[in-house]
Amino acid sequence: MKPFFRRCFNRVLHSLAHRLPGARSLRPFLHRLRGVKVGTDVFIGDEVYIENEYPEVVEIQSGVQISLRTIILAHTRGPGRVIVEKDAFIGANSVIAASSGRTLRIGEGAVLGPGVVITKDVAAHVFIANDSARPVARATVPLSKAATMEEFIRGLTPIKPQGERTTGTANQSGNPPPQKTGAGRVERA
């Protein structure tokens, strides 16, 4: 366990790096003082959170770019290790989380799109994209107009994914589904 003073000092440095300017100069310098292994020509965007409890288990190699509000966690019930290899790019609002006793590696030249969550190794020179947002329900009661959350939730009507067949007794036009007869003909009710 680290001495109390060192833990407090790391948090002060982390807070400064989180808020002060200097994406290519001051922020990498402050994280080096905390114990993060930071290469040259590294860009660390605004409000980036890099492992607070065990900064020494994070390695950011040369040429890496880390976009705004990224979170790099290297411990879950004990320290793991995170290595971001040279020239990798990490998109805004991404989360990289390593488990205890494991090394998570972002490969050389890999590109992580915005908002991705990484819990396993990423190969070199690959692009990882987040699934694009898709509608899941129709809001018949706008949240801004609902008196309670329950009213809003009751007003949600699920949207079936495209290609999903409807089941039951009626199709989208309200008619019963066609029935096959033994002769291969289709009869409608």
N, C-alpha and C positions, 0 to 999 in steps of 0.2 A: 504494500500500500504506500502511495506517495505521501510525503509530509503535507500537512494541512496548508502550510504557506505556499508550497508549490502548486497545489490544486487551486487555491484562490488566485494566485498569480496567473495560471493558465486561463482561468475564467475571465479575468480582467483583459488579458491579451485577446482572447476570443471575442469578447464584447467589442473591443476596439476594432478588430479586423472585420467584424460584422457590420459596423457602421461607418467607418472612416473611408475616404476615397483612396485611390491608389491600387487599382486592380492588378497592375503589372509590377508594382513596386512595394508599397507599404503593406498591403494585405499578405502577399507571400512572405514578406519579411517577418511580420507578426506571427504567422503560423509556424515559421521556422523556429522562432523563439519559444513557441509552445512545445515543440518537439516533432511536428509534422515534417517528414522528409519531402522537401519541395525542390524540384529541379529549376533550371533556368527558363526564362521566357514563358512563365506560367501566368495565365489570366484567371483571377478569382473575382467573380461578379459580386454585386451587392447582396447582402443578407445571406451569404452562403454559410451553412453550419457544417463545420468539419469536426468530427469526433471530439467531444469535450473531456471525457473521462480518461481516455487512452490515446492522446494525439500521436504518440510515438509509433503506433501501429498503422498509421496512414502514410502511404508513399504516393506522391504526385510527381511523375517524371516530367522532363523538359517538354515544352511546347503544348502542354495540356491547357484547354480552355474550359472553365467551369462557369456556367451561366447562373444568373440570378436565382436566389432562393433554393439552390440545390442543398440537399441534406446528405451527408456521408456519415453513416453510423458504422462503427467497427466493433460494437459489443452488444451482445444480447446475453445477459447472465454470464459475463466474462468476456475478455478481449478476443477478438478475431483479428483479421488483418485485411486491409483494403489496399490494392495496388492499382493505380491508374497509370497505364503505360504511356509512353511518349506520343505526343500529337493526337491524343484522344480529345473528343469534344463531348461535353455533358450539357444537354439542353436545360432550359429553365424549369424549375420546380421538379426536378428529378430527385428520386430517393435511391440511394445505394446503401444496402444494409447487409453486413456480414454477420454470420453466427459465431458464437463462441468457439474458439479453437480452429476455425476455418479461415482460409484465405480466399477472398473474392478478388478476381482480377478483371479489369477492363482492358481489353487488348489494345495494342498499338494501333493508332489511327481509327479506332472505333468511334462511331457517332451515335450518341443517345439522343433521341428526339425529346421534345418537351414533355414533362409529366410522366416519364416512364418510371417504373419501380423495378429495381434490379436486385435480385437476391442470389443470383448464380453468375458464374463467369460469363463474360462476353468475349467472343473471339475477336482477333485482330481484323481490322478493316471491314467491319460489318456495320450496318445501319439498323438500329432498333427503334421502331416507331411505336407510339402508343396507339391503341385502337381508337379510331375516330369516334367522336361522340355520336350517338344514335338515339332517336326518340324511343322511349319505352312505354310511355303512357300519354294519353290526352288529358290535359288539365281542364276540366269543365268548370271548376271553381278556382279562379286565380288566387295564388297564395297571398298576394297583397290585399285581397278583398275578403278572404276567409276569416271568420271570427275566431276559429280554433284550428289547430293543426289537424285534428280529427275530421273537421269539415272539409279541409283541403284533400286529405287522404281519401275520404269517401267519394270525392269528386274525380278521382283518377280512374281513367278507363284504359286498361292495357292495350297496347298496340302490338299485334302479332308481327313477328319478323317476316319480311318478304320471303315467299317460297314456302311458308308453313301452310299446310292444308288445314282447312277448318274441319272440325268433326261435329257430330251431332245431327240434328234433324233438319237444319236449314242452312243454305249457303248464303253468301253475302247479299243476294237479291231477295232473300227471305223465302225462297222456294225450297222444298225438300230436295236432298241430293238425288241424282239419277240412280236408278236401280238396274242392275244387269239381270237379264233373264237367262234361262238355260240355253236359248238359241243364239246367245251372243248379242242380242239386240239390247238397246238401252231404252227403258221406259221411264217416263216421268209420271209422278203421282198427280 
